[in-house]
Amino acid sequence: MLDPTALLADPKNILLFDEGGGQFFHWKGPGIYEAHSFYLVRGRQALAKGREAIRLMFEEYGAEKLWRAPPVENRPARWFNRQLGFRSLGIVQMMAPGYSETGVCELFEMKGL
């Protein structure tokens, strides 16, 4: 299990969260963040919250590019990314732990709005 304490303590990382869940944006370099969603709400509510978090990242936090890499077996996450406006860059092998059992993910990106 991942202990998020160090991630949350780093001021370059951004957590946008409320009672409906939220998104964590892990700083990867100047203006570049890896995005992770943790929503308790579903459907249109989750999409609205996701779009607002993305807007805030670009307009308030200076993001230039966001990326995500859900496991290929997580079809709902892949669908969610497309609905948010992320562009698929194809199927990739992620070597970092925690992405998927097989390491096979779909890489998505979104550049400034």
TILOZA-816543 format. One record per residue: residue number from 0; residue in three letters; x, y, z of N, C-alpha, C in turn. Coordinates in steps of 0.02 Angstrom, whole numbers. Example, Ala and Ser with C-alpha at 12.3 -4.5 7.8 and 13.67 -1.06 7.14 Angstrom:
REM residues 2
<midren pos="0" code="ALA" n_east="660" n_north="-284" n_up="390" ca_east="615" ca_north="-225" ca_up="390" c_east="660" c_north="-165" c_up="390"/>
<midren pos="1" code="SER" n_east="642" n_north="-112" n_up="354" ca_east="684" ca_north="-53" ca_up="357" c_east="645" c_north="2" c_up="394"/>
END
This chain:
REM residues 113
<midren pos="0" code="MET" n_east="42" n_north="-59" n_up="0" ca_east="0" ca_north="0" ca_up="0" c_east="45" c_north="62" c_up="0"/>
<midren pos="1" code="LEU" n_east="25" n_north="112" n_up="-38" ca_east="62" ca_north="174" ca_up="-44" c_east="47" c_north="220" c_up="15"/>
<midren pos="2" code="ASP" n_east="98" n_north="247" n_up="46" ca_east="90" ca_north="298" ca_up="98" c_east="97" c_north="366" c_up="64"/>
<midren pos="3" code="PRO" n_east="43" n_north="405" n_up="58" ca_east="45" ca_north="468" ca_up="22" c_east="75" c_north="526" c_up="61"/>
<midren pos="4" code="THR" n_east="98" n_north="515" n_up="122" ca_east="122" ca_north="570" ca_up="164" c_east="175" c_north="612" c_up="129"/>
<midren pos="5" code="ALA" n_east="226" n_north="581" n_up="101" ca_east="279" ca_north="619" ca_up="69" c_east="254" c_north="655" c_up="6"/>
<midren pos="6" code="LEU" n_east="210" n_north="622" n_up="-31" ca_east="183" ca_north="654" ca_up="-91" c_east="142" c_north="716" c_up="-73"/>
<midren pos="7" code="LEU" n_east="102" n_north="711" n_up="-21" ca_east="60" ca_north="768" ca_up="0" c_east="101" c_north="823" c_up="32"/>
<midren pos="8" code="ALA" n_east="157" n_north="806" n_up="61" ca_east="200" ca_north="856" ca_up="94" c_east="239" c_north="898" c_up="43"/>
<midren pos="9" code="ASP" n_east="248" n_north="872" n_up="-17" ca_east="285" ca_north="908" ca_up="-68" c_east="242" c_north="964" c_up="-97"/>
<midren pos="10" code="PRO" n_east="262" n_north="1027" n_up="-89" ca_east="220" ca_north="1083" ca_up="-112" c_east="212" c_north="1087" c_up="-188"/>
<midren pos="11" code="LYS" n_east="253" n_north="1051" n_up="-226" ca_east="245" ca_north="1050" ca_up="-299" c_east="186" c_north="1007" c_up="-321"/>
<midren pos="12" code="ASN" n_east="166" n_north="959" n_up="-279" ca_east="109" ca_north="917" ca_up="-293" c_east="45" c_north="952" c_up="-272"/>
<midren pos="13" code="ILE" n_east="-9" n_north="939" n_up="-308" ca_east="-72" ca_north="974" ca_up="-295" c_east="-128" c_north="924" c_up="-285"/>
<midren pos="14" code="LEU" n_east="-166" n_north="932" n_up="-231" ca_east="-225" ca_north="891" ca_up="-217" c_east="-286" c_north="936" c_up="-219"/>
<midren pos="15" code="LEU" n_east="-332" n_north="921" n_up="-264" ca_east="-396" ca_north="958" ca_up="-269" c_east="-450" c_north="909" c_up="-249"/>
<midren pos="16" code="PHE" n_east="-478" n_north="918" n_up="-190" ca_east="-520" ca_north="867" ca_up="-159" c_east="-576" c_north="899" c_up="-121"/>
<midren pos="17" code="ASP" n_east="-636" n_north="869" n_up="-122" ca_east="-692" ca_north="891" ca_up="-81" c_east="-731" c_north="828" c_up="-61"/>
<midren pos="18" code="GLU" n_east="-792" n_north="838" n_up="-36" ca_east="-831" ca_north="781" ca_up="-12" c_east="-848" c_north="730" c_up="-66"/>
<midren pos="19" code="GLY" n_east="-844" n_north="750" n_up="-130" ca_east="-858" ca_north="704" ca_up="-185" c_east="-797" c_north="669" c_up="-212"/>
<midren pos="20" code="GLY" n_east="-739" n_north="681" n_up="-182" ca_east="-677" ca_north="652" ca_up="-205" c_east="-634" c_north="705" c_up="-238"/>
<midren pos="21" code="GLY" n_east="-590" n_north="685" n_up="-282" ca_east="-549" ca_north="735" ca_up="-314" c_east="-494" c_north="706" c_up="-356"/>
<midren pos="22" code="GLN" n_east="-444" n_north="748" n_up="-368" ca_east="-387" ca_north="729" ca_up="-409" c_east="-322" c_north="749" c_up="-375"/>
<midren pos="23" code="PHE" n_east="-273" n_north="707" n_up="-385" ca_east="-206" ca_north="721" ca_up="-361" c_east="-162" c_north="732" c_up="-422"/>
<midren pos="24" code="PHE" n_east="-123" n_north="785" n_up="-422" ca_east="-79" ca_north="801" ca_up="-477" c_east="-7" c_north="798" c_up="-453"/>
<midren pos="25" code="HIS" n_east="28" n_north="747" n_up="-476" ca_east="97" ca_north="733" ca_up="-456" c_east="144" c_north="770" c_up="-503"/>
<midren pos="26" code="TRP" n_east="183" n_north="817" n_up="-475" ca_east="230" ca_north="857" ca_up="-514" c_east="283" c_north="812" c_up="-544"/>
<midren pos="27" code="LYS" n_east="293" n_north="818" n_up="-609" ca_east="344" ca_north="778" ca_up="-644" c_east="398" c_north="821" c_up="-675"/>
<midren pos="28" code="GLY" n_east="387" n_north="886" n_up="-678" ca_east="435" ca_north="933" ca_up="-707" c_east="399" c_north="999" c_up="-715"/>
<midren pos="29" code="PRO" n_east="434" n_north="1052" n_up="-734" ca_east="402" ca_north="1117" ca_up="-740" c_east="340" c_north="1115" c_up="-785"/>
<midren pos="30" code="GLY" n_east="282" n_north="1128" n_up="-756" ca_east="219" ca_north="1130" ca_up="-793" c_east="190" c_north="1062" c_up="-811"/>
<midren pos="31" code="ILE" n_east="222" n_north="1008" n_up="-790" ca_east="200" ca_north="940" ca_up="-809" c_east="178" c_north="902" c_up="-747"/>
<midren pos="32" code="TYR" n_east="117" n_north="874" n_up="-749" ca_east="90" ca_north="838" ca_up="-693" c_east="59" c_north="772" c_up="-715"/>
<midren pos="33" code="GLU" n_east="69" n_north="720" n_up="-676" ca_east="34" ca_north="656" ca_up="-684" c_east="-29" c_north="661" c_up="-642"/>
<midren pos="34" code="ALA" n_east="-87" n_north="649" n_up="-673" ca_east="-151" ca_north="658" ca_up="-640" c_east="-180" c_north="590" c_up="-619"/>
<midren pos="35" code="HIS" n_east="-210" n_north="590" n_up="-559" ca_east="-243" ca_north="531" ca_up="-531" c_east="-311" c_north="553" c_up="-504"/>
<midren pos="36" code="SER" n_east="-363" n_north="516" n_up="-521" ca_east="-431" ca_north="533" ca_up="-498" c_east="-453" c_north="486" c_up="-442"/>
<midren pos="37" code="PHE" n_east="-489" n_north="514" n_up="-393" ca_east="-516" ca_north="476" ca_up="-337" c_east="-585" c_north="503" c_up="-321"/>
<midren pos="38" code="TYR" n_east="-635" n_north="485" n_up="-361" ca_east="-702" ca_north="513" ca_up="-352" c_east="-748" c_north="464" c_up="-317"/>
<midren pos="39" code="LEU" n_east="-788" n_north="491" n_up="-271" ca_east="-840" ca_north="453" ca_up="-238" c_east="-905" c_north="458" c_up="-277"/>
<midren pos="40" code="VAL" n_east="-913" n_north="513" n_up="-315" ca_east="-971" ca_north="523" ca_up="-358" c_east="-957" c_north="490" c_up="-425"/>
<midren pos="41" code="ARG" n_east="-1009" n_north="480" n_up="-464" ca_east="-1002" ca_north="446" ca_up="-528" c_east="-1034" c_north="488" c_up="-584"/>
<midren pos="42" code="GLY" n_east="-1025" n_north="465" n_up="-645" ca_east="-1059" ca_north="493" ca_up="-703" c_east="-1045" c_north="567" c_up="-714"/>
<midren pos="43" code="ARG" n_east="-1099" n_north="604" n_up="-727" ca_east="-1093" ca_north="675" ca_up="-742" c_east="-1062" c_north="715" c_up="-686"/>
<midren pos="44" code="GLN" n_east="-1076" n_north="696" n_up="-624" ca_east="-1046" ca_north="731" ca_up="-567" c_east="-970" c_north="724" c_up="-568"/>
<midren pos="45" code="ALA" n_east="-946" n_north="664" n_up="-579" ca_east="-874" ca_north="652" ca_up="-581" c_east="-842" c_north="689" c_up="-640"/>
<midren pos="46" code="LEU" n_east="-875" n_north="689" n_up="-697" ca_east="-849" ca_north="725" ca_up="-755" c_east="-846" c_north="800" c_up="-742"/>
<midren pos="47" code="ALA" n_east="-898" n_north="828" n_up="-711" ca_east="-898" ca_north="899" ca_up="-695" c_east="-841" c_north="917" c_up="-647"/>
<midren pos="48" code="LYS" n_east="-832" n_north="876" n_up="-596" ca_east="-778" ca_north="888" ca_up="-548" c_east="-710" c_north="881" c_up="-582"/>
<midren pos="49" code="GLY" n_east="-704" n_north="831" n_up="-624" ca_east="-641" ca_north="821" ca_up="-660" c_east="-624" c_north="879" c_up="-705"/>
<midren pos="50" code="ARG" n_east="-674" n_north="903" n_up="-742" ca_east="-662" ca_north="961" ca_up="-786" c_east="-643" c_north="1023" c_up="-747"/>
<midren pos="51" code="GLU" n_east="-675" n_north="1033" n_up="-690" ca_east="-658" ca_north="1091" ca_up="-648" c_east="-587" c_north="1086" c_up="-621"/>
<midren pos="52" code="ALA" n_east="-566" n_north="1026" n_up="-600" ca_east="-498" ca_north="1017" ca_up="-575" c_east="-448" c_north="1031" c_up="-631"/>
<midren pos="53" code="ILE" n_east="-462" n_north="1007" n_up="-691" ca_east="-417" ca_north="1019" ca_up="-748" c_east="-414" c_north="1094" c_up="-763"/>
<midren pos="54" code="ARG" n_east="-471" n_north="1128" n_up="-763" ca_east="-472" ca_north="1200" ca_up="-775" c_east="-428" c_north="1236" c_up="-724"/>
<midren pos="55" code="LEU" n_east="-435" n_north="1217" n_up="-661" ca_east="-395" ca_north="1249" ca_up="-608" c_east="-321" c_north="1236" c_up="-619"/>
<midren pos="56" code="MET" n_east="-303" n_north="1177" n_up="-639" ca_east="-232" ca_north="1161" ca_up="-650" c_east="-202" c_north="1207" c_up="-704"/>
<midren pos="57" code="PHE" n_east="-238" n_north="1216" n_up="-759" ca_east="-212" ca_north="1257" ca_up="-813" c_east="-216" c_north="1332" c_up="-797"/>
<midren pos="58" code="GLU" n_east="-271" n_north="1353" n_up="-768" ca_east="-282" ca_north="1425" ca_up="-757" c_east="-253" c_north="1452" c_up="-692"/>
<midren pos="59" code="GLU" n_east="-251" n_north="1411" n_up="-641" ca_east="-229" ca_north="1436" ca_up="-575" c_east="-161" c_north="1409" c_up="-553"/>
<midren pos="60" code="TYR" n_east="-143" n_north="1349" n_up="-576" ca_east="-81" ca_north="1318" ca_up="-552" c_east="-26" c_north="1314" c_up="-604"/>
<midren pos="61" code="GLY" n_east="-38" n_north="1342" n_up="-663" ca_east="15" ca_north="1347" ca_up="-713" c_east="33" c_north="1283" c_up="-749"/>
<midren pos="62" code="ALA" n_east="-11" n_north="1233" n_up="-748" ca_east="4" ca_north="1172" ca_up="-785" c_east="7" c_north="1186" c_up="-859"/>
<midren pos="63" code="GLU" n_east="52" n_north="1153" n_up="-893" ca_east="58" ca_north="1157" ca_up="-965" c_east="37" c_north="1091" c_up="-998"/>
<midren pos="64" code="LYS" n_east="49" n_north="1036" n_up="-960" ca_east="30" ca_north="970" ca_up="-986" c_east="13" c_north="925" c_up="-928"/>
<midren pos="65" code="LEU" n_east="-41" n_north="886" n_up="-937" ca_east="-62" ca_north="834" ca_up="-889" c_east="-58" c_north="767" c_up="-925"/>
<midren pos="66" code="TRP" n_east="-40" n_north="716" n_up="-888" ca_east="-41" ca_north="649" ca_up="-918" c_east="-67" c_north="598" c_up="-868"/>
<midren pos="67" code="ARG" n_east="-92" n_north="543" n_up="-895" ca_east="-119" ca_north="488" ca_up="-855" c_east="-100" c_north="423" c_up="-889"/>
<midren pos="68" code="ALA" n_east="-97" n_north="369" n_up="-851" ca_east="-81" ca_north="304" ca_up="-880" c_east="-120" c_north="249" c_up="-844"/>
<midren pos="69" code="PRO" n_east="-186" n_north="245" n_up="-856" ca_east="-224" ca_north="191" ca_up="-823" c_east="-208" c_north="123" c_up="-855"/>
<midren pos="70" code="PRO" n_east="-211" n_north="71" n_up="-814" ca_east="-201" ca_north="3" ca_up="-841" c_east="-251" c_north="-12" c_up="-896"/>
<midren pos="71" code="VAL" n_east="-230" n_north="-49" n_up="-947" ca_east="-275" ca_north="-64" ca_up="-1002" c_east="-338" c_north="-101" c_up="-979"/>
<midren pos="72" code="GLU" n_east="-332" n_north="-139" n_up="-924" ca_east="-390" ca_north="-176" ca_up="-900" c_east="-440" c_north="-131" c_up="-864"/>
<midren pos="73" code="ASN" n_east="-422" n_north="-69" n_up="-850" ca_east="-468" ca_north="-23" ca_up="-815" c_east="-505" c_north="18" c_up="-868"/>
<midren pos="74" code="ARG" n_east="-554" n_north="-14" n_up="-899" ca_east="-592" ca_north="19" ca_up="-953" c_east="-630" c_north="81" c_up="-929"/>
<midren pos="75" code="PRO" n_east="-660" n_north="81" n_up="-869" ca_east="-694" ca_north="142" ca_up="-847" c_east="-647" c_north="202" c_up="-841"/>
<midren pos="76" code="ALA" n_east="-586" n_north="191" n_up="-817" ca_east="-538" ca_north="247" ca_up="-811" c_east="-518" c_north="272" c_up="-880"/>
<midren pos="77" code="ARG" n_east="-509" n_north="227" n_up="-927" ca_east="-491" ca_north="248" ca_up="-995" c_east="-548" c_north="287" c_up="-1027"/>
<midren pos="78" code="TRP" n_east="-609" n_north="266" n_up="-1017" ca_east="-668" ca_north="302" ca_up="-1043" c_east="-672" c_north="371" c_up="-1011"/>
<midren pos="79" code="PHE" n_east="-662" n_north="374" n_up="-945" ca_east="-665" ca_north="437" ca_up="-908" c_east="-614" c_north="487" c_up="-936"/>
<midren pos="80" code="ASN" n_east="-554" n_north="464" n_up="-949" ca_east="-502" ca_north="509" ca_up="-977" c_east="-523" c_north="537" c_up="-1044"/>
<midren pos="81" code="ARG" n_east="-552" n_north="495" n_up="-1086" ca_east="-575" ca_north="520" ca_up="-1152" c_east="-630" c_north="572" c_up="-1143"/>
<midren pos="82" code="GLN" n_east="-676" n_north="559" n_up="-1097" ca_east="-731" ca_north="606" ca_up="-1086" c_east="-707" c_north="673" c_up="-1059"/>
<midren pos="83" code="LEU" n_east="-651" n_north="672" n_up="-1021" ca_east="-623" ca_north="734" ca_up="-995" c_east="-585" c_north="773" c_up="-1049"/>
<midren pos="84" code="GLY" n_east="-571" n_north="742" n_up="-1105" ca_east="-537" ca_north="776" ca_up="-1159" c_east="-464" c_north="757" c_up="-1167"/>
<midren pos="85" code="PHE" n_east="-441" n_north="706" n_up="-1130" ca_east="-372" ca_north="683" ca_up="-1139" c_east="-366" c_north="647" c_up="-1206"/>
<midren pos="86" code="ARG" n_east="-307" n_north="652" n_up="-1236" ca_east="-292" ca_north="620" ca_up="-1300" c_east="-250" c_north="559" c_up="-1287"/>
<midren pos="87" code="SER" n_east="-269" n_north="503" n_up="-1318" ca_east="-232" ca_north="441" ca_up="-1310" c_east="-168" c_north="444" c_up="-1352"/>
<midren pos="88" code="LEU" n_east="-113" n_north="424" n_up="-1321" ca_east="-49" ca_north="417" ca_up="-1357" c_east="-34" c_north="344" c_up="-1370"/>
<midren pos="89" code="GLY" n_east="-81" n_north="300" n_up="-1353" ca_east="-72" ca_north="229" ca_up="-1367" c_east="-56" c_north="187" c_up="-1305"/>
<midren pos="90" code="ILE" n_east="-46" n_north="124" n_up="-1318" ca_east="-32" ca_north="75" ca_up="-1266" c_east="44" c_north="74" c_up="-1253"/>
<midren pos="91" code="VAL" n_east="62" n_north="77" n_up="-1189" ca_east="133" ca_north="78" ca_up="-1170" c_east="145" c_north="29" c_up="-1113"/>
<midren pos="92" code="GLN" n_east="208" n_north="12" n_up="-1104" ca_east="229" ca_north="-29" ca_up="-1047" c_east="257" c_north="19" c_up="-995"/>
<midren pos="93" code="MET" n_east="226" n_north="21" n_up="-936" ca_east="250" ca_north="64" ca_up="-881" c_east="290" c_north="21" c_up="-834"/>
<midren pos="94" code="MET" n_east="351" n_north="40" n_up="-821" ca_east="395" ca_north="-1" ca_up="-780" c_east="390" c_north="17" c_up="-705"/>
<midren pos="95" code="ALA" n_east="358" n_north="73" n_up="-690" ca_east="352" ca_north="93" ca_up="-620" c_east="301" c_north="50" c_up="-584"/>
<midren pos="96" code="PRO" n_east="313" n_north="34" n_up="-520" ca_east="265" ca_north="-6" ca_up="-483" c_east="200" c_north="31" c_up="-472"/>
<midren pos="97" code="GLY" n_east="145" n_north="-6" n_up="-468" ca_east="81" ca_north="24" ca_up="-451" c_east="37" c_north="41" c_up="-510"/>
<midren pos="98" code="TYR" n_east="63" n_north="35" n_up="-572" ca_east="21" ca_north="52" ca_up="-629" c_east="-27" c_north="-5" c_up="-646"/>
<midren pos="99" code="SER" n_east="-3" n_north="-65" n_up="-649" ca_east="-46" ca_north="-123" ca_up="-664" c_east="-5" c_north="-185" c_up="-653"/>
<midren pos="100" code="GLU" n_east="-39" n_north="-241" n_up="-646" ca_east="-3" ca_north="-304" ca_up="-636" c_east="42" c_north="-320" c_up="-696"/>
<midren pos="101" code="THR" n_east="17" n_north="-306" n_up="-755" ca_east="55" ca_north="-321" ca_up="-816" c_east="101" c_north="-263" c_up="-836"/>
<midren pos="102" code="GLY" n_east="87" n_north="-203" n_up="-810" ca_east="125" ca_north="-144" ca_up="-830" c_east="101" c_north="-114" c_up="-895"/>
<midren pos="103" code="VAL" n_east="50" n_north="-144" n_up="-926" ca_east="24" ca_north="-119" ca_up="-989" c_east="-30" c_north="-67" c_up="-975"/>
<midren pos="104" code="CYS" n_east="-18" n_north="-6" n_up="-999" ca_east="-63" ca_north="50" ca_up="-986" c_east="-79" c_north="86" c_up="-1051"/>
<midren pos="105" code="GLU" n_east="-131" n_north="127" n_up="-1049" ca_east="-144" ca_north="174" ca_up="-1104" c_east="-121" c_north="242" c_up="-1081"/>
<midren pos="106" code="LEU" n_east="-78" n_north="273" n_up="-1119" ca_east="-51" ca_north="338" ca_up="-1101" c_east="-95" c_north="393" c_up="-1131"/>
<midren pos="107" code="PHE" n_east="-115" n_north="440" n_up="-1088" ca_east="-156" ca_north="497" ca_up="-1109" c_east="-120" c_north="561" c_up="-1093"/>
<midren pos="108" code="GLU" n_east="-132" n_north="613" n_up="-1133" ca_east="-106" ca_north="679" ca_up="-1118" c_east="-157" c_north="733" c_up="-1133"/>
<midren pos="109" code="MET" n_east="-149" n_north="790" n_up="-1101" ca_east="-188" ca_north="849" ca_up="-1115" c_east="-141" c_north="908" c_up="-1108"/>
<midren pos="110" code="LYS" n_east="-141" n_north="950" n_up="-1159" ca_east="-100" ca_north="1010" ca_up="-1157" c_east="-143" c_north="1070" c_up="-1141"/>
<midren pos="111" code="GLY" n_east="-112" n_north="1124" n_up="-1118" ca_east="-146" ca_north="1184" ca_up="-1096" c_east="-209" c_north="1201" c_up="-1135"/>
<midren pos="112" code="LEU" n_east="-260" n_north="1224" n_up="-1098" ca_east="-325" ca_north="1239" ca_up="-1128" c_east="-325" c_north="1299" c_up="-1171"/>
END
